[in-house]
Amino acid sequence: MARKVILYLVLLVGIVVFTYPFFWMLMASLAPEKEIESLVLIPSQVSLNSYRQVVEKIPIFRAFCNSLLVSGAVTAGVLVFGSMVGYALSRLRFRGRNLIFYILLFTMTLPFQITLIPQYILMVKLGWVDTYLALIAPYMMNAFGIIMFRQFFLSIPQDLIDAARIDGCGDLQILFRILWPNSIPALVTVGIITFMNSWNEVLWPLIVIRVEKLMTMPQLIALFAVGGRAEAQLGVKLAAATMLALPIVLAYLFFQRYFIESMATSGLKE
């Protein structure tokens, strides 16, 4: 009993430490500007003035739609192409299969800054700078998604796939009609993580997008916060940050059951 009490107390402390900054950010974005610096947790009055200023000063809703389009397209690409490669590495027999898998693992150890310059040069050569393609195409497949799908597909009984082959299904039919319906946790996990990473990306959009109407939400908010348009008002910056974080928080809360289930069942194995 005492161990459980201590465990719950530790978990409670961890929850408070983790959630306090987010809760304060939300409350501060609703507080009058003069109260924010005093770190008051509960404002004397609730005001939406900071949010109104964000909407008036920058095209935040256009940026939201841009981020939704880019993140949605990237997520769809990773789910489709990543699962195809993951299926090939888990179920198809060909020379060099394990070598490809280990190369993919190795690429995950490399910092992404290494590829920024050659990737930008490629975008210039293709004429994709200041287009949605520059934000979407380079990220429609990643090593994490491939490895995650490979490991999850390995946990599915081979008899199920053999039965589908006997019924005349090809590899694509097996993947999308047999494996996908049985891989909901993996699909949700890869989808959430990919969507979060794409949604929060700032550096790459800053490099390839210079037209305001094409800017993603994190890019626009970053320029808004450091470029002087926020006029040094902390409440406005916090309101913009809250609007940026809210979709990700809601997505995770909605899909967290699948996310936890996948993390518990898809450990690395040969």
Secondary structure, DSSP 4 states (H G I P E B T S, - for coil): -HHHHHHHHHHHHHHHHHHHHHHHHHHHHTS-HHHHTTT-SS-SS---HHHHHHHHHS-HHHHHHHHHHHHHHHHHHHHHHHHHHHHHHHH---TTHHHHHHHHHHHTTS-GGGGHHHHHHHHHHHT-TTSHHHHHGGGS--HHHHHHHHHHHHTS-HHHHHHHHHTT--HHHIIIIIIGGG-HHHHHHHHHHHHHHHHH--HHHHHH---GGG--HHHHHHHHHHSSTTTT-HHHHHHHHHHHHHHHHHHHHHHHHHHHHHHHH-----
